[in-house]
Amino acid sequence: MTYWKNKRVVVTGGAGFLGSFVTEALRGAGADPFVPRSTAFDLRDAGNVRRLYRETRPDHVLHLAARVGGIGANRTNPGTFFYDNLMMGVNVLHEAHVCGVPRVLVVGTICAYPKHCPVPFREDDLWNGYPEETNAPYGIAKKSLTVMSDAYRRQFDCAQALLLAAERYDSSDPVNIGSGVEISIRELASLVAAAAGYAGRIVWDASRPNGQPRRRLDVSRARERFGFTATTPLSEGIGRTIEWYRKERMR
């Protein structure tokens, strides 16, 4: 990707699992990524975000930072998850406009889709219902940013982008990124156990919340509009995830 050569890119959440791989890919493409630490730049504070942009003067911003958790955390901290994710996204987008950042990517979440969305999930179905209840505060906060990006694009020409799409895609329409393949929780648990070397018994606790019944993304828009197709098999991705997690625990 010669497009990225010498580009200054702010990657929020760049120290996390997905963000660390995005940052590595940017470096490999010749970009100059900057990962803001929360101790230095609280993205919930507009002044901090404005200072971040003025100090780094980025060509692109990739917003991956999020306050997330499992079903239990979602039920315990719904207000915190909604506020933190909404304010981080609003500040990242608005201050990019104020500071003249040319392009911004905002990563959404599958949790934004309606609870009973037809499978596979299509981008056009994003607003056709309320999200699964335990995911709703986080999902709606993220989904609200698609409205903001569209409004700013029409009023201020502040475009949403994707890493691959930055040089090819110029629209505020949301785009699903995924494999497009559906797998059951039972199959997934078996894959994780095999990759982790776990030979014990898997216990199914039916008393715990279930979450959304099914999830599968329609990924045709990404393929058609900028040629993205997932190439890493799930089993390989799980193995690499476990390897990354174990290395991080050793630090």
Beta strands, then each sheet from edge to edge (+ up, - down):
strand 1: 8-12
strand 2: 32-34
strand 3: 60-63
strand 4: 103-106
strand 5: 159-160
sheet 1: 2+ 1+ 3+ 4+ 5+
end
